[in-house]
Amino acid sequence: MKISLITVVYNAGDTIARCIESVVSQKYPDIELIIIDGGSTDNTLQVINQYRSSISHFVSEPDKGIYDAMNKGIKLATGQIIGTLNADDCLADTDVLSAVARAFTENDTDAVYGNLLIVGPTGKIERKWNSKQCGANSFNRGFMPPHPTFYCKRELFEKLGFYSLQYGSAADYELMLRFIHLHKIKNFYLNKVMVIMQGGGVSNSSLKNRIKAWGFDLKAMHQNKIMIPVLALVLKPLRKIYQYI
């Protein structure tokens, strides 16, 4: 079972090496690493060139944002399973992709997701996002899996669609809503820390961006038939409080 891992990058010269190293050090043997660069102007391309022998596909060109770049990577992928790994993030240990492959082969599932650690600039853990098995009404109660840990069968993109650019920073949330909540794909919770994620992000960088992100969330909820979208919108951030404790 080949796993295609897509990394989208733009001006991440300080972190892209750590990201790639976490992939090439995996014990799992059948990995397709795809890197989509948005036309970086720092030293990102020089760093990537040091790992070209480990990269199956590399594209460097302007794009319409992170989710447009992810869609480019998905269309290049040849693996049965597809996941993403942001350029600022890294896989938590060398067994992550082996555990993902086992979860797919040992369980009747279309998607796998797990736990996420979020760290600050010094590497100190700021949040521990321990997920859970998603039930029939979980999304109605504000649940969402941590997208950086989300892996699914490639055929789902062909059947159910790619990341939609009309949802801004909520495109990852909308895709998981569409796949799991609306179309009821089978999903499996892997109780393992899978990714170490750098904190921050555009949607949390200001109150204005946060309000805009809530608008995208609400739009995604309406589109994908969440029972009471306003309630789910309120519950969604409240569920994250325990991650800081």
C-alpha positions as semicolon CSV with decimal commas, in nm:
position;residue;x (nm);y (nm);z (nm)
1;M;0,000;0,000;0,000
2;K;0,166;0,319;-0,120
3;I;0,112;0,632;0,091
4;S;0,134;0,964;-0,092
5;L;0,230;1,249;0,138
6;I;0,180;1,604;0,008
7;T;0,377;1,895;0,149
8;V;0,280;2,247;0,045
9;V;0,547;2,508;0,103
10;Y;0,610;2,879;0,054
11;N;0,914;3,054;0,202
12;A;0,975;2,793;0,473
13;G;1,350;2,765;0,443
14;D;1,389;2,743;0,822
15;T;1,155;2,445;0,867
16;I;1,127;2,247;0,542
17;A;1,437;2,034;0,612
18;R;1,294;1,913;0,945
19;C;0,966;1,835;0,770
20;I;1,131;1,632;0,493
21;E;1,366;1,455;0,736
22;S;1,065;1,334;0,934
23;V;0,932;1,171;0,615
24;V;1,253;1,016;0,483
25;S;1,328;0,869;0,828
26;Q;1,000;0,671;0,831
27;K;1,037;0,296;0,865
28;Y;0,750;0,239;0,623
29;P;0,900;0,151;0,283
30;D;0,637;0,261;0,030
31;I;0,613;0,641;0,049
32;E;0,558;0,891;-0,230
33;L;0,664;1,241;-0,119
34;I;0,515;1,523;-0,325
35;I;0,624;1,882;-0,264
36;I;0,430;2,172;-0,411
37;D;0,608;2,507;-0,377
38;G;0,425;2,832;-0,440
39;G;0,727;3,011;-0,585
40;S;0,939;3,066;-0,276
41;T;1,181;3,358;-0,276
42;D;1,394;3,256;0,025
43;N;1,628;2,956;0,048
44;T;1,345;2,699;0,041
45;L;1,432;2,566;-0,305
46;Q;1,799;2,522;-0,217
47;V;1,703;2,317;0,090
48;I;1,457;2,105;-0,110
49;N;1,722;2,034;-0,374
50;Q;1,931;1,860;-0,109
51;Y;1,655;1,596;-0,080
52;R;1,554;1,560;-0,446
53;S;1,643;1,188;-0,451
54;S;1,376;1,131;-0,183
55;I;1,108;1,341;-0,354
56;S;0,881;1,172;-0,608
57;H;0,726;1,490;-0,752
58;F;0,832;1,852;-0,711
59;V;0,647;2,154;-0,851
60;S;0,742;2,519;-0,800
61;E;0,499;2,774;-0,945
62;P;0,251;3,038;-0,826
63;D;-0,078;2,904;-0,692
64;K;-0,407;3,027;-0,547
65;G;-0,316;2,933;-0,192
66;I;-0,248;2,627;0,022
67;Y;-0,558;2,431;-0,079
68;D;-0,507;2,492;-0,449
69;A;-0,153;2,359;-0,399
70;M;-0,287;2,056;-0,209
71;N;-0,521;1,982;-0,499
72;K;-0,226;1,994;-0,739
73;G;-0,045;1,741;-0,521
74;I;-0,346;1,510;-0,498
75;K;-0,376;1,505;-0,878
76;L;-0,010;1,398;-0,902
77;A;-0,042;1,129;-0,636
78;T;-0,033;0,760;-0,729
79;G;-0,065;0,611;-0,380
80;Q;-0,380;0,438;-0,258
81;I;-0,366;0,655;0,056
82;I;-0,315;1,033;0,066
83;G;-0,213;1,255;0,355
84;T;-0,070;1,606;0,394
85;L;0,218;1,744;0,598
86;N;0,264;2,118;0,622
87;A;0,613;2,256;0,571
88;D;0,629;2,389;0,929
89;D;0,523;2,054;1,077
90;C;0,681;1,709;1,112
91;L;0,578;1,352;1,171
92;A;0,599;1,272;1,541
93;D;0,817;0,960;1,515
94;T;0,954;0,710;1,264
95;D;0,657;0,471;1,298
96;V;0,374;0,708;1,205
97;L;0,321;0,592;0,847
98;S;0,359;0,226;0,945
99;A;0,081;0,277;1,199
100;V;-0,134;0,452;0,937
101;A;-0,085;0,164;0,691
102;R;-0,176;-0,093;0,959
103;A;-0,489;0,103;1,048
104;F;-0,607;0,084;0,687
105;T;-0,520;-0,282;0,634
106;E;-0,655;-0,409;0,966
107;N;-0,976;-0,206;0,972
108;D;-1,257;-0,160;0,723
109;T;-1,206;0,214;0,683
110;D;-1,184;0,491;0,425
111;A;-1,000;0,743;0,643
112;V;-0,764;0,747;0,942
113;Y;-0,678;1,030;1,179
114;G;-0,504;1,057;1,516
115;N;-0,361;1,295;1,774
116;L;-0,170;1,618;1,731
117;L;0,083;1,814;1,938
118;I;0,098;2,190;1,882
119;V;0,422;2,362;1,983
120;G;0,534;2,722;2,020
121;P;0,840;2,898;1,873
122;T;1,074;2,742;2,131
123;G;0,937;2,391;2,078
124;K;0,742;2,387;2,404
125;I;0,412;2,199;2,383
126;E;0,122;2,445;2,394
127;R;-0,169;2,214;2,311
128;K;-0,235;1,841;2,308
129;W;-0,513;1,762;2,063
130;N;-0,627;1,411;2,151
131;S;-0,907;1,321;1,912
132;K;-1,164;1,042;1,939
133;Q;-1,368;0,808;1,725
134;C;-1,617;1,010;1,522
135;G;-1,979;0,905;1,562
136;A;-2,291;0,977;1,358
137;N;-2,361;1,310;1,531
138;S;-2,010;1,415;1,629
139;F;-1,984;1,699;1,377
140;N;-2,325;1,828;1,490
141;R;-2,168;1,867;1,835
142;G;-1,872;2,071;1,710
143;F;-1,630;1,781;1,658
144;M;-1,359;1,780;1,393
145;P;-1,052;1,557;1,354
146;P;-0,712;1,733;1,345
147;H;-0,663;1,779;0,972
148;P;-0,280;1,746;0,980
149;T;-0,334;1,384;1,089
150;F;-0,602;1,306;0,827
151;Y;-0,529;1,030;0,573
152;C;-0,784;0,892;0,328
153;K;-0,818;0,675;0,020
154;R;-0,724;0,857;-0,300
155;E;-1,044;0,741;-0,469
156;L;-1,249;0,960;-0,232
157;F;-1,119;1,277;-0,397
158;E;-1,223;1,141;-0,735
159;K;-1,570;1,050;-0,610
160;L;-1,647;1,329;-0,363
161;G;-1,433;1,619;-0,481
162;F;-1,117;1,804;-0,385
163;Y;-1,051;2,092;-0,144
164;S;-1,291;2,373;-0,230
165;L;-1,134;2,719;-0,259
166;Q;-1,460;2,895;-0,169
167;Y;-1,418;2,817;0,203
168;G;-1,090;3,002;0,265
169;S;-0,908;2,879;0,576
170;A;-1,193;2,635;0,649
171;A;-1,138;2,431;0,331
172;D;-0,985;2,143;0,531
173;Y;-1,276;2,144;0,776
174;E;-1,526;2,152;0,489
175;L;-1,360;1,857;0,317
176;M;-1,374;1,643;0,632
177;L;-1,734;1,751;0,688
178;R;-1,820;1,652;0,332
179;F;-1,642;1,319;0,346
180;I;-1,729;1,201;0,698
181;H;-2,051;1,380;0,795
182;L;-2,231;1,427;0,463
183;H;-2,119;1,116;0,273
184;K;-2,073;0,894;0,579
185;I;-1,737;0,745;0,481
186;K;-1,594;0,492;0,725
187;N;-1,335;0,646;0,956
188;F;-1,092;0,512;1,213
189;Y;-0,934;0,693;1,508
190;L;-0,569;0,596;1,558
191;N;-0,488;0,673;1,921
192;K;-0,134;0,792;1,853
193;V;0,042;1,128;1,828
194;M;0,100;1,153;1,455
195;V;0,214;1,510;1,389
196;I;0,398;1,787;1,572
197;M;0,252;2,112;1,444
198;Q;0,392;2,463;1,465
199;G;0,138;2,691;1,634
200;G;-0,006;3,003;1,472
201;G;-0,180;3,016;1,137
202;V;-0,352;3,283;0,932
203;S;-0,701;3,220;1,070
204;N;-0,580;3,288;1,427
205;S;-0,348;3,580;1,352
206;S;-0,605;3,851;1,431
207;L;-0,962;3,898;1,549
208;K;-1,061;4,002;1,197
209;N;-0,921;3,679;1,052
210;R;-1,084;3,473;1,328
211;I;-1,425;3,627;1,254
212;K;-1,372;3,562;0,882
213;A;-1,282;3,200;0,960
214;W;-1,602;3,158;1,163
215;G;-1,795;3,279;0,860
216;F;-1,628;3,014;0,644
217;D;-1,703;2,749;0,910
218;L;-2,069;2,847;0,916
219;K;-2,090;2,834;0,538
220;A;-1,934;2,488;0,537
221;M;-2,179;2,369;0,803
222;H;-2,482;2,491;0,608
223;Q;-2,352;2,335;0,286
224;N;-2,290;1,996;0,448
225;K;-2,615;1,971;0,644
226;I;-2,505;2,023;1,001
227;M;-2,822;2,000;1,212
228;I;-2,791;2,331;1,401
229;P;-2,497;2,520;1,246
230;V;-2,490;2,808;1,497
231;L;-2,475;2,563;1,790
232;A;-2,198;2,363;1,623
233;L;-2,009;2,688;1,556
234;V;-2,019;2,772;1,928
235;L;-1,926;2,420;2,040
236;K;-1,636;2,384;1,795
237;P;-1,391;2,617;1,978
238;L;-1,524;2,518;2,321
239;R;-1,422;2,157;2,255
240;K;-1,061;2,273;2,224
241;I;-1,037;2,414;2,577
242;Y;-0,927;2,080;2,724
243;Q;-0,630;2,077;2,482
244;Y;-0,463;2,349;2,690
245;I;-0,504;2,170;3,023
